[in-house]
Amino acid sequence: MINIRLQDNLFHKANGGSQAKWNINDIWYKADDFNHEGLAETLVSDILKKSNIEKYATYFPEQIKYNGKIYSGCGSGNFLKDDQRLIDSTKLLKQYGMDSAAKDESESIRDPEASIKGFVTAMKNITGLDSFDIY
């Protein structure tokens, strides 16, 4: 279990994200908000190890103690290069007036395919990364 102190940099509060994130000693930690995001991240990275996909972040399950509460979550090695920074998609969508592409959970459940397509299209438009949806 990682014990995160209040003075450790809480990434999502400063950047408008949905999951609490910290980069401590070159390890990224994410606390689950709703269900089992950390477990899903870990499972997907385990599946990717057995695929032909070469570039992905490897996650491991982690218990996170923060502000007196214990969260399930995950961790990964720092996947950013020195000249890179993490930009939360929620903040990016808001900045470009595309908040509707970040639908709330109930809308996503009703039509997940449309929700994913809308998000991917918005991210391609904002970033210019035509291969955003390659995987």
LINSUL-V455272 format. One record per pair of residues at least 24 apart in sequence whose C-alpha atoms are under 7 Angstrom apart, sorted by the first residue. I is the first residue (numbers start at 1). J is the second residue. Records with the same first field share a line. If there is no record, write none. Layout:
I: J ; J
This chain:
1: 62 ; 63 ; 64
2: 63 ; 64 ; 65
3: 64 ; 65 ; 66
4: 65 ; 66
5: 66
6: 67
15: 88 ; 91
16: 90 ; 91
17: 88 ; 90 ; 91
26: 77 ; 78
27: 75 ; 76 ; 77 ; 78
28: 75 ; 76 ; 77 ; 78
29: 74 ; 75 ; 76
30: 73 ; 74 ; 75
31: 64 ; 71 ; 72 ; 73 ; 74
32: 71 ; 72 ; 73
37: 73
38: 72 ; 73 ; 74
